Amino acid sequence: MMLLSAAGLWFGIGEALYMIIGAVCMILGNAAGTSWELLVQIAKHKRSDLVR
């Protein structure tokens, strides 16, 4: 999607900026979800160490 947006900007299509905003939001959402999962896994691991 980013490559398509970059090509659109290269050819002077200004509406491609809207696609870039969507792509950046998808990347940030994915990163937030991944970091949250990592935080939950670490908390579970630390909690299991405390129980032992």
Secondary structure, 3 states (H helix, E strand, C coil): CHHHHHHHHHCCCCCHHHHHHHHHHHHHHHHHHHHHHHHHHHHHHHHHHHHC
